[in-house]
Amino acid sequence: MKKKLAIFLIGIFAASCAPLEFETPVAPVTQIPFFASDTPPPFIIPITDTPQIILPITETPSFDQPAVTETPTLPAPAAWWEVYFTDPLTLNDPNNPAGSIEEKLIGFINAAQVSVHIASFEFNLPRVTDALIAAKARGVDVRWVTDDETGLKIDANPGRGQFARLTAGGVEVKDDAGRTALMHNKFWIFDRQILWTGSTNITVNGIYKQNNNVIVFHSPEIALIYEREWEELWNGQLGPRAPSTMNTQWAILDGTPVQVIFSPEDGAVNNLIALVNDAQTSIRFLAFSFTDYPLAQAMIERAKAGVDVQGVFETFGSNSPRSELKTFWCAGVPARQDGNGSFLHDKIIVIDDSIVVTGSLNFSSSADEENEENVVIVDNAEIAALYLQEYQKNWAAAADVQAGAFTCD
């Protein structure tokens, strides 16, 4: 992957000497990051067009909110990225958050000095509420976009009430204006410097009972990409007609290509199919909901071509007619049902021991075409190794599909 990146960059700089018309990002292969197919999806801009190279932010972003006039003091990361996984076997007591994802999140909230902008599906953790209200009290711009049905409408239910507490503490909260589709994101932006995303809902179940993941980027470039999307959500620009800025939703961080995709405006599943089509050695996936047949078929075709493909489905719903578990089983591609008595809630694909796909997007047409979702794609073997370790843990705890479970056509 790194060799492909170097070759591509040489080509980009050579091409930039001629007068060209369009914009396309610097990438590790012959299209935007990760898409090396000879027949890319129609929204991929050819590399013969003029590149737009993303540089560190040196000017005020054009948002509705006041400009950040100085760099906030933030905790120094060990690297530009961090990865966390829930551990329902050992970190499963919501009364003892030590070492949990909740504790990590509160640390970022407590360190914020300018803004905490949130797009997150549901919420019921009082300690996180306390931290956000305290941040608001010290002058931090704290605002939250949530889903209507699973956010504000059920906030009066037992075990909820945290959005009401936020509002009472001066924190603005909006929902997705009664749409039947979901505002299903789980991302947080701190001081326009740090981006937190993944599959984890900020709930007792999401952090202490389910299998979930979080990836954190200490990157103004990635934070800016998400800040633009957050502004759209906050201003009610929802659904497939929301503006797509796909050609600028990428960065190269310390040599690592990172691509961001938002649903429904960016055609997320087509991008994932393009990634899968280029897999050379292996594909691994963890899927809470996998009902998209074209994506399943793309993986099966790679398996037929000799790529080592396997995955774990969340047990709940995976025996339903809409699930693609049957498709894998009937094709002879190894797939198991998870062993967590709660949920395997991850939405992860790892390709060729290097490329990681994660975020809020379930592998379904509703997630792709209707819901507000985000996907981040990272080409980094060190990050991939952590996700593969988590995959292997879930694979070992999962169960094979019983013989005769499905009747194959």
Helices and strands as residue ranges (DSSP letters): H 2-15, E 23-24, E 50-51, E 81-85, H 101-111, E 115-120, H 126-137, E 141-145, I 148-152, H 162-168, E 172-174, E 186-190, E 194-198, H 204-208, E 213-218, H 220-234, G 246-248, E 250-253, E 256-263, H 268-277, E 282-287, H 293-304, E 308-313, H 325-331, E 335-337, E 347-351, E 355-359, H 365-369, E 373-379, H 381-397, E 399-400
